[in-house]
């Protein structure tokens, strides 16, 4: 059963400094992890989704339906991580992939995740 309060919604937008590096049709991976005491992502992924980059950004909604393990409670203090992934492989990270993250408390709506870190 999906709890409507267990959600993160918003948009992924590319930072101006990386705007020339993105092109439509490329995969964008979203991962939600618990926020550790220092605010950094901690532990296994709670929920994941794969989106497709469009000009201007990508809207998203993560709920219990995207939980990695059935019955996972998508709630509390979390970090939402987005990665523009050039090879569309969730397991690899390449130079030129672009990441961004934001810490939120669920439920969270109108979250903006800036893609602002280009991997070396």
C-alpha distance (Angstrom), angle and dihedral (degrees) to the residues before:
residue distance angle dihedral
X1 . . .
X2 3.82 . .
X3 3.80 115.8 .
X4 3.84 107.7 -145.9
X5 3.82 89.8 -146.7
X6 3.80 91.8 60.5
X7 3.80 96.9 82.2
X8 3.77 146.9 111.6
X9 3.80 117.1 -161.8
X10 3.77 131.2 176.0
X11 3.76 145.8 93.4
X12 3.79 136.7 -67.0
X13 3.80 112.2 -140.4
X14 3.78 130.8 179.7
X15 3.78 118.6 -120.1
X16 3.82 115.1 -118.5
X17 3.82 91.5 -113.0
X18 3.83 91.2 61.6
X19 3.82 99.5 34.7
X20 3.81 94.0 108.1
X21 3.82 90.7 55.7
X22 3.82 99.4 63.1
X23 3.79 129.8 81.2
X24 3.81 132.1 -178.5
X25 3.79 118.1 -95.1
X26 3.81 96.4 35.7
X27 3.81 120.0 128.7
X28 3.79 121.3 -103.9
X29 3.79 117.7 -166.1
X30 3.80 122.6 -154.3
X31 3.79 121.8 -160.8
X32 3.80 129.0 -179.4
X33 3.81 118.5 -156.8
X34 3.78 132.8 169.3
X35 3.79 114.1 -93.5
X36 3.79 111.6 -115.3
X37 3.81 123.5 -139.5
X38 3.82 89.2 -86.7
X39 3.82 92.4 49.6
X40 3.80 93.5 -108.4
X41 3.82 121.2 127.7
X42 3.80 110.4 -86.6
X43 3.78 136.7 -170.1
X44 3.78 130.2 -7.7
X45 3.79 124.6 -20.7
X46 3.80 113.1 -84.8
X47 3.81 95.2 -165.9
X48 3.80 136.8 0.2
X49 3.77 139.2 -172.3
X50 3.79 138.0 179.5
X51 3.80 117.3 -140.2
X52 3.79 134.7 175.5
X53 3.80 121.2 -117.9
X54 3.80 116.2 -118.2
X55 3.80 128.9 -176.2
X56 3.78 108.9 -79.1
X57 3.80 97.6 17.4
X58 3.78 144.1 -64.4
X59 3.81 129.3 -86.8
X60 3.80 116.8 -141.3
X61 3.78 143.6 -174.0
X62 3.78 122.4 -168.2
X63 3.81 119.2 -170.3
X64 3.80 138.5 156.6
X65 3.82 84.6 -76.0
X66 3.84 89.3 74.3
X67 3.83 93.5 48.3
X68 3.80 114.4 137.6
X69 3.80 90.4 -138.5
X70 3.79 122.8 32.5
X71 3.77 110.5 -108.0
X72 3.81 94.4 27.2
X73 3.78 110.0 147.7
X74 3.80 109.4 -129.8
X75 3.80 97.7 -155.6
X76 3.79 144.9 107.2
X77 3.79 130.7 34.3
X78 3.81 110.1 -9.7
X79 3.79 143.0 160.8
X80 3.80 118.2 -130.8
X81 3.81 112.7 -153.4
X82 3.81 124.9 -166.0
X83 3.80 124.6 -168.1
X84 3.80 125.5 -172.3
X85 3.81 98.4 -147.6
X86 3.80 119.0 -160.7
X87 3.82 96.8 -162.3
X88 3.84 96.6 39.3
X89 3.82 90.5 -127.6
X90 3.81 111.4 130.5
X91 3.80 91.6 -158.6
X92 3.80 97.5 57.0
X93 3.78 131.9 67.7
X94 3.79 117.7 -162.3
X95 3.78 134.8 -172.3
X96 3.80 105.5 -89.2
X97 3.82 96.3 33.7
X98 3.81 109.0 127.6
X99 3.79 124.6 -139.2
X100 3.77 138.5 -174.7
X101 3.76 136.7 169.1
X102 3.77 142.3 -170.2
X103 3.80 133.4 -166.5
X104 3.82 115.9 -131.8
X105 3.78 141.3 162.3
X106 3.80 114.1 -123.0
X107 2.98 126.9 -89.0
X108 3.80 91.0 51.4
X109 3.80 126.6 163.0
X110 3.82 132.4 -177.4
X111 3.81 91.8 23.0
X112 3.80 114.9 170.1
X113 3.78 116.4 -151.7
X114 3.81 111.7 -167.1
X115 3.79 116.7 -150.4
X116 3.79 93.4 -141.4
X117 3.81 109.1 141.0
X118 3.81 118.8 76.4
X119 3.81 110.6 -159.4
X120 3.81 112.8 -122.9
